[in-house]
Amino acid sequence: MTFEVPAHSDNAVAKPASRIRQKNEETIIKAAEDEFARHGFKGTSMNTIAQNAGLPKANLHYYFTNKLGLYIAVLSNILELWDSTFNALSGEDDPAEALTRYIRAKMEFSRRQPQASRIFAMEIISGGECLNEYFSQDYRAWFQSRAAVFQTWIDAGKMDPVDPVHLIFLLWGSTQHYADFATQICRVTGRTRLTKQDMEDAGDNLIRIILKGCGLTPPAN
């Protein structure tokens, strides 16, 4: 999420101030992710977030005026990361290579930012009211443009005629599953946690299963 940086008359002052602001925002969002994932929106307080971020509560309110604004910032941050990766898909791409890159990128997000993914999942399960503005007509148009990329590949004979919308849902759900349901996966497999190698192996299997389901040959590693 992009936040407005206060204007300064001196560029030499503005640049360090901007870096400090960005660093503090990142610290706050990370602390908020931990709290929202652990206690939910209602069970989380701005005071606890400030303590975990190592900042005075007044500083927290300087960047985010209220808990709802911070919560939406956390949600928007993970959505923008996911969506920016999806923006890279083009009708000119080789679908096998493009989908492989996308799946690996989404699995890396699940490994590095599992808390944010879980917060998003909980918000959607509870009705997604805080994301009503995000999922606007513009977002729906963006989604259709992504589906159109898959249709372009299909029309060009580059992949089998699968439903692009359901393929997108499959890509999203399968990659985010390893963040949202890591506890279930660990208990079923007897692991204490999912390692980087576990996530890479899971990604390899998703690539093989999804690409073959689309009539594609996974690229050689």
C-alpha positions as CSV (number, residue, x, y, z in Angstrom):
1,M,0.0,0.0,0.0
2,T,1.3,3.5,-0.9
3,F,1.3,6.1,1.8
4,E,1.7,9.8,1.3
5,V,5.1,11.1,2.4
6,P,5.1,14.6,4.1
7,A,6.6,17.3,1.9
8,H,9.9,18.9,2.9
9,S,11.5,21.9,1.4
10,D,15.0,20.4,1.7
11,N,15.5,17.3,-0.6
12,A,18.5,16.3,1.5
13,V,16.2,16.1,4.5
14,A,13.3,14.5,2.6
15,K,15.1,11.5,1.4
16,P,16.3,10.2,4.8
17,A,12.9,11.1,6.3
18,S,11.2,9.1,3.5
19,R,13.5,6.1,4.2
20,I,12.7,6.3,8.0
21,R,9.0,6.5,7.3
22,Q,9.1,3.5,5.0
23,K,11.1,1.5,7.5
24,N,8.7,2.4,10.3
25,E,5.6,1.5,8.2
26,E,7.1,-1.8,7.3
27,T,7.9,-2.5,11.0
28,I,4.3,-1.6,12.0
29,I,2.7,-3.7,9.3
30,K,4.8,-6.7,10.3
31,A,3.9,-6.3,13.9
32,A,0.2,-5.8,12.9
33,E,0.3,-9.0,10.8
34,D,1.5,-11.0,13.8
35,E,-1.2,-9.6,16.1
36,F,-4.1,-9.8,13.6
37,A,-3.2,-13.4,12.6
38,R,-3.0,-14.4,16.3
39,H,-6.0,-12.5,17.7
40,G,-8.1,-11.4,14.8
41,F,-9.3,-7.8,14.2
42,K,-11.4,-7.5,17.3
43,G,-8.9,-9.1,19.7
44,T,-6.0,-6.8,18.6
45,S,-5.2,-3.4,20.1
46,M,-3.2,-0.6,18.7
47,N,-1.3,-0.5,22.0
48,T,-0.1,-4.1,21.6
49,I,0.9,-3.5,18.0
50,A,2.9,-0.4,19.1
51,Q,4.7,-2.5,21.8
52,N,5.5,-5.2,19.3
53,A,6.8,-2.7,16.8
54,G,9.0,-1.1,19.4
55,L,7.4,2.3,18.8
56,P,5.4,4.7,21.0
57,K,1.7,4.5,20.5
58,A,1.7,8.2,19.4
59,N,4.1,7.3,16.6
60,L,1.8,4.5,15.5
61,H,-1.1,6.9,15.1
62,Y,1.1,9.2,13.1
63,Y,1.3,6.5,10.4
64,F,-2.1,4.9,10.8
65,T,-4.9,6.9,12.5
66,N,-6.9,3.9,13.6
67,K,-6.9,0.1,13.8
68,L,-9.2,-0.3,10.8
69,G,-6.9,1.7,8.6
70,L,-3.9,-0.4,9.7
71,Y,-5.9,-3.6,9.2
72,I,-6.8,-2.5,5.6
73,A,-3.2,-1.6,5.0
74,V,-2.1,-5.1,6.0
75,L,-4.7,-6.7,3.7
76,S,-3.9,-4.3,0.8
77,N,-0.2,-5.0,1.2
78,I,-0.5,-8.7,0.6
79,L,-3.1,-8.3,-2.2
80,E,-0.8,-5.8,-4.0
81,L,2.1,-8.3,-3.8
82,W,0.0,-11.1,-5.2
83,D,-1.5,-9.0,-7.9
84,S,1.8,-7.4,-9.0
85,T,3.1,-10.9,-9.7
86,F,0.0,-11.7,-11.8
87,N,0.4,-8.5,-13.8
88,A,3.5,-10.0,-15.3
89,L,1.5,-12.6,-17.3
90,S,1.2,-11.7,-21.0
91,G,-0.4,-13.3,-24.0
92,E,3.0,-13.3,-25.7
93,D,4.5,-15.5,-23.0
94,D,5.0,-19.2,-23.1
95,P,2.3,-20.4,-20.8
96,A,4.3,-23.2,-19.2
97,E,7.2,-20.9,-18.3
98,A,4.8,-18.1,-17.2
99,L,2.7,-20.3,-15.0
100,T,5.8,-21.9,-13.5
101,R,7.2,-18.5,-12.5
102,Y,3.9,-17.4,-11.1
103,I,3.4,-20.6,-9.0
104,R,6.9,-20.3,-7.6
105,A,6.4,-16.6,-6.7
106,K,3.1,-17.3,-5.0
107,M,4.7,-20.2,-3.0
108,E,7.5,-17.9,-2.0
109,F,5.0,-15.3,-0.7
110,S,3.3,-18.1,1.3
111,R,6.6,-19.0,2.8
112,R,7.8,-15.5,3.6
113,Q,4.4,-13.9,4.5
114,P,2.1,-16.6,5.9
115,Q,0.6,-14.4,8.5
116,A,-0.7,-11.9,5.9
117,S,-2.1,-14.7,3.8
118,R,-4.0,-16.0,6.9
119,I,-5.4,-12.6,7.8
120,F,-6.7,-12.3,4.2
121,A,-8.3,-15.8,4.4
122,M,-10.0,-15.0,7.7
123,E,-11.3,-11.7,6.3
124,I,-12.8,-13.4,3.2
125,I,-14.3,-16.2,5.3
126,S,-16.0,-13.6,7.6
127,G,-17.6,-11.8,4.7
128,G,-14.8,-9.6,3.4
129,E,-16.5,-6.3,4.4
130,C,-13.2,-4.5,4.8
131,L,-12.3,-5.4,1.2
132,N,-15.5,-4.1,-0.4
133,E,-13.7,-1.0,-1.8
134,Y,-10.7,-3.0,-3.0
135,F,-12.9,-5.5,-4.9
136,S,-14.5,-2.7,-6.9
137,Q,-15.4,-2.6,-10.6
138,D,-11.8,-1.7,-11.4
139,Y,-10.6,-4.9,-9.7
140,R,-13.2,-7.0,-11.5
141,A,-12.0,-5.5,-14.8
142,W,-8.4,-6.3,-13.8
143,F,-9.4,-9.9,-13.1
144,Q,-11.1,-10.2,-16.4
145,S,-8.0,-8.9,-18.1
146,R,-6.0,-11.7,-16.4
147,A,-8.5,-14.3,-17.5
148,A,-8.2,-12.9,-21.1
149,V,-4.5,-13.8,-21.0
150,F,-5.3,-17.4,-20.5
151,Q,-8.0,-17.2,-23.2
152,T,-5.4,-15.8,-25.6
153,W,-3.1,-18.8,-24.9
154,I,-6.0,-21.2,-25.5
155,D,-7.1,-19.5,-28.7
156,A,-3.5,-19.6,-30.0
157,G,-3.4,-23.4,-29.3
158,K,-0.7,-23.0,-26.7
159,M,-2.7,-24.8,-24.0
160,D,-5.8,-26.9,-23.5
161,P,-9.3,-25.2,-23.4
162,V,-9.7,-25.0,-19.7
163,D,-12.0,-22.4,-18.0
164,P,-9.6,-19.4,-17.3
165,V,-11.6,-18.2,-14.3
166,H,-11.5,-21.6,-12.5
167,L,-7.9,-22.0,-13.4
168,I,-7.1,-18.6,-11.6
169,F,-9.1,-19.8,-8.6
170,L,-7.1,-23.0,-8.6
171,L,-3.8,-21.1,-8.8
172,W,-4.7,-18.8,-5.9
173,G,-6.2,-21.5,-3.7
174,S,-3.5,-24.1,-4.1
175,T,-0.5,-21.8,-3.5
176,Q,-2.1,-20.0,-0.6
177,H,-3.1,-23.2,1.1
178,Y,0.4,-23.8,2.2
179,A,0.3,-20.6,4.3
180,D,-3.3,-20.7,5.4
181,F,-3.4,-24.3,6.4
182,A,0.2,-24.9,7.4
183,T,-0.9,-26.3,10.8
184,Q,-3.0,-29.0,9.2
185,I,-0.2,-29.9,6.7
186,C,2.3,-30.2,9.5
187,R,0.1,-32.4,11.7
188,V,-0.8,-34.7,8.8
189,T,2.8,-35.1,7.7
190,G,4.4,-35.2,11.1
191,R,6.4,-32.0,10.6
192,T,7.0,-29.3,13.2
193,R,7.1,-26.6,10.5
194,L,7.3,-26.2,6.8
195,T,10.8,-25.5,5.6
196,K,12.0,-23.7,2.5
197,Q,12.7,-27.1,1.0
198,D,9.1,-28.3,1.8
199,M,7.7,-25.3,0.0
200,E,9.9,-25.8,-3.0
201,D,8.9,-29.5,-3.2
202,A,5.2,-28.5,-2.9
203,G,5.7,-25.9,-5.6
204,D,7.3,-28.5,-7.9
205,N,4.3,-30.8,-7.4
206,L,1.8,-28.0,-8.0
207,I,3.6,-27.0,-11.2
208,R,3.5,-30.6,-12.5
209,I,-0.2,-31.2,-11.6
210,I,-1.5,-27.8,-12.8
211,L,0.5,-27.6,-16.0
212,K,-0.3,-31.2,-17.1
213,G,-3.9,-30.4,-16.4
214,C,-3.6,-27.6,-18.9
215,G,-2.0,-29.8,-21.5
216,L,1.4,-28.2,-20.8
217,T,4.8,-29.7,-20.3
218,P,6.6,-28.3,-17.2
219,P,9.9,-26.7,-18.2
220,A,13.1,-28.4,-17.2
221,N,14.7,-27.1,-14.0
